[in-house]
């Protein structure tokens, strides 16, 4: 049986904005065996499609992986390849494997991909314009145009979610996520300001459940000692008070998506978390902060926001280093 290959070894947010397009590929090539290349971080979410064979690679391919992919294409009968992760290496493959139909997302920007010379070897291409405001389309629309499947389709997406059977999840919760890059590196907020920010959210919402990055031991320890928590690794609940805040310690993969699914809405730094929330049709407020050095930086960010957030349930707001100014601004939004 011929194979169809989807190249999607990138980040969590990129993966979730591509789920609809992957589903269209499954419908368009339902008579063939379909395989997808995911990154190690995206592999945690491979439960979304039950009928996809998966191979795991790094986001940034090393030499061994490039050789491995090259020989995989030689040794398999592949009819079509969808380049949904726009990596330079992938664009050289159509030049070598002329009998395979390559469908690719191309990038027009300061770092355009691929070179114009390589574009003519693509069977079909659609372009994300990051340097031309008049031509910009959302990534959703670009992917839809690339696949070009207009027939009524079956939904292969598996959302087998529900209440957790090992602890009682708070009703009508708002999901929040601590992202170190935003709160610590860009805003330079102290632990006290972060703690107060979570308390502020809890006063505006019925209940706050929140997660943090798994590899940040210092912040995970701080949150564990400051808030009621449930540890998904040990399945133990740690109650410190009667506040309407719950820290979801060591939550990852399907449990993370399930928790967001059970929440009413999402307030979090722009990240994979906000794209999961948007995918699950939750009202989502993405928190952002920029240190613009040039006027062109403003233009680039406007382009990025239009590219990644075309859905009506996905909204942005810019928060500031000054904690009190951020609170004043959010008070008008939530």
Secondary structure, DSSP 8 states (H G I E B T S, - for coil): --EEEEEE-S-HHHHHTTHHHHHHHHHHTTTSEEEEEEETTGGGGGGGBTT-EEEEE-SS--HHHHHHHHHHHHHS-EEEEEE-S--HHHHHHHHH-TTSEEEEEEEESTT-BS-HHHHTT-SEEEEEESS-TTT---HHHHHHHHH---S-----B-------SSS---TTEEEEEE-HIIIIIIS---HHHHHHHHHHHHHHSSEEEEEE-TT-HHHHHHHHHHS-EEETTTTEEE---S-SEEEEET--HHHHHHHHHHSSEEEEESSHHHHHHHHTT-EEEEEE-----SHHHHHHHHHHHHHH--STTEEEEE--SSHHHHHHHHTTT-
